[in-house]
Amino acid sequence: MKNVDKTEVQLIKELREINPGVKVIAVSGLTEKDKLVKVDKAHVDAFLTKPYTAEKLLNTVNDILSTK
């Protein structure tokens, strides 16, 4: 996610306020521990690191949609 005025965590929080059931997949080319911790605190449903395959993306989407 890119946004000039808000962080990823702020955007996810706002999405969850609008729709608490929204599913969020975070995608990043960075695998730094701090970034992962920040994303985890935002309670994302899945995290993909770049590069990823179409198969990995589809499996991830299927996984989060099949859980409640």
N, C-alpha and C positions, 0 to 999 in steps of 0.2 A: 504494500500500500504506500502510496505517496500522497501527501497533502501538505501544502505550504504552511498551514496554520495549526495543524493538530498532529499529535503523535499517533502511532498505530494503536497504542493502548487506549487513548482517548476515543478514537474512532470506534474501536470494538466495544467500549463501554457504552457509547451512544447507540450503537446498533442494538445492543442487548436491552437498553432501556426502551427502545421503540418496539422491539420484538424479542422477548426473552428466549424464545425457542430457535432463534436464528443460529445456523451452523456456520462456524468460521474456520477456514483453513488459512493459516499463515504460511507465506512463502518468502524465503530469503536466500540470498547467496552467501550470507554470513552465518557462521556457526559458532560465533563467540558465545561463551557461557553467559555473559551478562545479557546478551540479546535474547537468548533462550529463556532465561529466568524472567525477563520482562514480559515476554510473550506468554509464558506460562501463567503469570499473575493475571493476565487478561482473560484467562480461561478459554483459550482457543480449543477447538475440537481436534485439530490435527496441525502438524507442522511439517512442511516439506522444505528440504534444502535443494537449491539449484546446483547443478542441473538435475532434473527429474524426467522420467519417461512418461509418455501418455498413459502407459499401463499403470504406473505408480499413482498418477493423479486419479485415474478412474477407480483404482482399488481404494484409495483414500476416501474419495467421494462416496463410494458404496459403503465403506465401513462406517462413516459418520452418519449416513442416512439410515443405516440399519440399526443404529443404537438409539435409545431413548434417553 
